[in-house]
Amino acid sequence: MKNVLDVEKSRRIILSSAPAWRTRGLAPEKKAEVRDRWRLEVLRLRDAAELIDTIDTLATCGVARELGERGWSREWPPIPSEARALGGRWPGSRNGGFPEGIPLRLPSSLADQVLAACWHTSAASIRKIRQWREEYPGLVPPAAAPGPEVLHELPDPLAEYERLAANVTTVGVIYRSGIKRGIEAAQMLSAARYPDLRSKTGVATDPS
């Protein structure tokens, strides 16, 4: 992720060197106007996923694409307060993730859509998992999802749990998939527009 962000930052520097954003020789007020127009242009490019030079932009782009691929980019019914309190880790959640935490600031509307989509597509299995736990209080499912060979050897109660857990989607799953999609999107942007930047970084600076 760091590599693709570095390339996109370099691409931003190249874009900032266009004549429209030059401030040398301008009066202070004109310089301020140019800088503000450049700031707004960067925001526009990020919102349109035409410049992916920050972690937040990368994640927003990728998460939105992940929801679209799943057919989840739509209005969802309200979620119960329980779902918001659990924060996306509910019954059926499994261990896993990135080796290091990645702090993200997604638009609140997108974050709410992810939470609602995960909850409503998982709610039926979550209820059944709770019933399963009531029925088999002494059984402990594997911490991580087992592979096909292990799954085939599990006794019926645990195999049933795995079938139910496979239909539970957590917020973390969407975010991790979104990060991967965001990386792919950034790579495609940079390769298509500035292929020579895949192994280089810029040395110029933004308008200042």
Helices and strands as residue ranges (DSSP letters): H 2-16, G 19-21, H 28-47, H 55-70, H 81-86, H 108-135, H 148-153, H 156-165, H 171-193, G 195-199
